[in-house]
Amino acid sequence: MIPANVQINIDEKAIKKYIQEQIDSQIRETILFIDIEGLVKITNFSKRFLEDAVLSDPRVKQFQRQRARKRFWFYEPTIEAIKEIVDEW
């Protein structure tokens, strides 16, 4: 009988990246709108900075909706616009 020797190499970074991409994909499919508190959480920017540097930009403003005093944005296009804005810095 020949002894079996099996060796598996695991790329932990690639696995973590894949899992995060899958989670992000599932979240995007379920979130339609996001408010300023949600943007603060996912960007780690302050409200003031978001207001001044991001939310006033026409690329983001076009996705803003308002009901009474509550403002919210379409999630997916707003996130893409924010990425575009940040890439220009």
VEXNUZA-318485 format. One record per residue: residue in one letter; z, y, x of N, C-alpha, C, O in turn. Coordinates in steps of 0.001 Angstrom, whole numbers, padded with zeros to 6 digits, always signed. Each point is the difference from the previous one (the first is absolute). Layout:
<pts>
aZYXZYXZYXZYX ...
</pts>
This chain:
<pts>
m+000000-001181+000841+000000+001181-000841+000000+001245+000887+000784+000103+000943 i-001658+000823-001254-000132+001235+000772+000918+001049-000623-000087+000266-001198 p+000968+000332+002010+000886+001037-000558-000806+001250-000374-000844+000458+000770 a+001110+000077-001942-000705+001190-000482+000742+001246+000451+001225+000079-000087 n-001974+000873+000560+000585+001267+000424-000794+001102-000686-001145+000266+000366 v+001751+000372-001359-000661+001060-000749+000654+001318+000358+001224+000128-000010 q-002052+000846+000325+000515+001310+000354-000704+001038-000857-001227+000017-000091 i+002021+000856-000542-000552+001039-000867+000418+001355+000546+001183+000257+000224 n-002166+000602-000013+000275+001368+000428-000148+000912-001206-001030-000017-000674 i+002045+000806+000404-000002+000882-001166+000014+001448+000471+000838+000401+000808 d-001773+000364-001323-000049+001429+000291+000799+000723-001087-000517+000289-001078 e+001770-000007+001377+000893+000595-001003-000487+001364-000473+000127+000323-001181 k-000677+000475+002077-000499+001318-000394-001144-000124-001000-000053+000741-000982 a-000855-001669+001229-001130-000196-000912+000484-000489-001359-000520+000422-001034 i+001502-001301+001029+000538-000507-001262+000685+001122-000773-000202+000130-001207 k+001012+000686+001891+000678+001126-000660-001020+000992-000562+000155+000503-001113 k-001190-000233+001892-001037+000929-000449-000708-000545-001240-000236+000740-000955 y-000100-002023+000966-000663-000623-001137+000884+000057-001243-000473+000337-001085 i+001740-000662+001240+000929+000029-001137+000126+001411-000545-000008+000198-001214 q+000123+000783+002097+000116+001390-000448-001256+000445-000744+000092+000696-001011 e-001258-001093+001505-001254+000340-000681-000054-000612-001395-000459+000637-000948 q+000929-001871+000830+000012-000664-001305+000965+000694-000959-000311+000184-001177 i+001476+000198+001681+000979+000714-000830-000566+001342-000432+000087+000365-001172 d-000665+000371+002112-000594+001303-000320-001108-000147-001046-000118+000815-000915 s-000671-001841+001062-001073-000244-000954+000551-000245-001398-000526+000533-000977 q+001572-001326+000876+000603-000281-001297+000637+001248-000592-000086+000224-001208 i+000715+000579+002031+000626+001238-000481-001067+000944-000532+000166+000587-001069 r-001262-000436+001809-001080+000891-000429-000577-000423-001343-000396+000840-000808 e+000350-002130+000578-000549-000487-001255+000917+000286-001186-000456+000023-001143 t+001744+000195+001404+000938+000193-001099+000397+001454-000199+000483+000353-001076 i-000667+000493+002064+000405+001398-000118-001205+000838-000412-001038-000027+000661 l+001178+000759-001738-001073+000882-000452+000290+001443+000407-000891+000707+000471 f+002142-000271-000655+000390+001373+000322+001175+000014+000960+000743-000975+000117 i-000589+002099+000568+001151+000208+000868+000446+001450-000156-000829+000897-000161 d+002129-000673+000208+000524+001361-000088+000399+000481+001392-000164-000720+000984 i+000682+001926-000911+000330+000575+001312+001120-000770+000687+000013-000111+001226 e+000928-000424-002005+001083-000785+000603-000565-001256+000670+000434-000380+001087 g-001396-000253-001738-000640-001176+000581-000776+000347+001257+000009-000762+000968 l-000684+001912-000974-000734+000436+001188+000944+000293+001157-000308-000295+001154 v+001456+000877-001472+001006+000266+001039+000432-001322+000637+000111-000092+001223 k+000130-000921-002038+000449-001301+000513-001045-000680+000869+000319-000512+001073 i-001565+000504-001530-000994-000765+000763-000570+000755+001195-000531-000624+000918 t+000629+001953-000908-000523+000757+001135+001076+000433+000986-000297+000312+001153 n+001540-000294-001603+001122+000516+000799-000134+001489+000300+000628+000508+000928 f-001440+000185-001707-000096+001457+000102+001006+000600-000980+000351-000623-001002 s+000102+001822+001297+000885+000687-000939-000830+000529-001172-001221+000129+000097 k+001898+000171-001195-000698+000572-001161-000701+001290+000390-001157+000232-000350 r+001873+000586+001072-000542+001303+000409-001275-000161+000827-000994+000691-000225 f+001043-001620+001190-001167-000227+000850-001163-000545-000828-001139+000432+000171 l+001422-001374-001062-001056-000524-000870-000646+001119-000806-001224+000091-000089 e+002067+000759-000497-000518+001121-000805-000900+000902+000835-001096+000364-000425 d+001567-000007+001612-000717+000967+000833-001243-000568+000682-001041+000655+000040 a+001149-001876+000496-001065-000516+000851-000908-001025-000665-001109-000238+000477 v+001555-000367-001563-000780-001100-000562-000395+000243-001455-001185-000023-000332 l+002158+000252-000526-000277+000065-001437-000820+001219-000417-000612+000006-001068 s+000602+001006+001901-000794+001190-000312-001463-000168+000413-000846+000812-000377 d+000546-001849+001141-001359-000265+000449-000864-000433-001198+000439-000823-000804 p-001642+001359+000678-000872-000346-001138-000323-001494-000104-000249-000512-001092 r+000256-000182+002235-000284-001436-000023+001094-000790-000708-000252-001083-000528 v+001461+001626+000520+001108-000647-000707+000169+000619-001385+000263-000700-000978 k-000413+001993+000910+000208+000727-001260-000886-000524-001133+000401+000035-001163 q-001581-000510+001488-000913-000502-001034+000542-001242-000717-000431-000311-001111 f+001368-000394+001738+000571-001201-000607+001335+000265-000697+000634-000921-000514 q-000220+002174+000504+001273+000367-000629-000156+000119-001509-000993+000531-000497 r+001979-001028-000212+000097+000157-001448+001391+000543-000291+000938-000215+000767 q-000821+000921-001884+001288+000599-000315+000278-000125-001496-000878+000212-000836 r+002104-000557+000531+000464-000061-001380+001307+000756-000040+000977-000385+000643 a-000965+001472-001410+001147+000913-000002+000203+000471+001437-000897+000617+000574 r+002051-000894+000015+000246+000435+001381-000143-001137+001005+000113+000218+001206 k-000356-001408-001691-000101-001175+000871-001422-000123+000554-000973-000029-000753 r+000872-000043+002086-001291-000182+000648-000086-001415+000557+000991-000551+000479 f-002160-000019-000545-000229-001305+000585-001453-000079+000439-000838+000793-000429 w+000553-001761+001292-001329-000139+000586-000467-001435-000145+000807-000930-000007 f-002141+000751-000112-000559-001345+000033+000293-000587+001379-000291+000627+001019 y+000852-001798-000986+000525-000579+001241-001063-000205+001079+000052+000634+001054 e-000998-001505-001312-000954-000406+001033-000807+001157+000594-000019+000146+001222 p-000644+000677-002030-000788+001082+000608+000869+001049+000709-000433+000621+000971 t+001642-000436-001460+000905+000966+000640+000403-000496+001379+000017+000774+000957 i+000305-002053-000845+000379-000563+001297-001168+000108+000981+000197+000346+001165 e-001387-000634-001626-001182+000107+000874-000210+001451+000446-000332+000249+001158 a+000524+000699-002065-000147+001417+000352+001058+000420+001013-000292+000756+000927 i+001504-001235-001098+001072+000331+000951-000343-000551+001382+000189+000687+001004 k-000686-001909-000944-000415-000574+001292-001071+000861+000650+000037+000243+001206 e-000994+000217-002010-001069+000858+000505+000567+001306+000571-000406+000441+001076 i+001329+000160-001791+000616+001261+000434+000768-000197+001289-000128+000797+000929 v+000923-001847-000864+000821-000266+001187-000876-000311+001208+000336+000385+001120 d-001451-001075-001330-000913-000297+001115-000600+001246+000620-000420-000021+001156 e+000377+001104-001912-000562+001256+000517+000996+000796+000843-000392+000956+000670 w+001641-001324-000690+001015+000769+000751-000137-000224+001478+000765+000563+000783 
</pts>
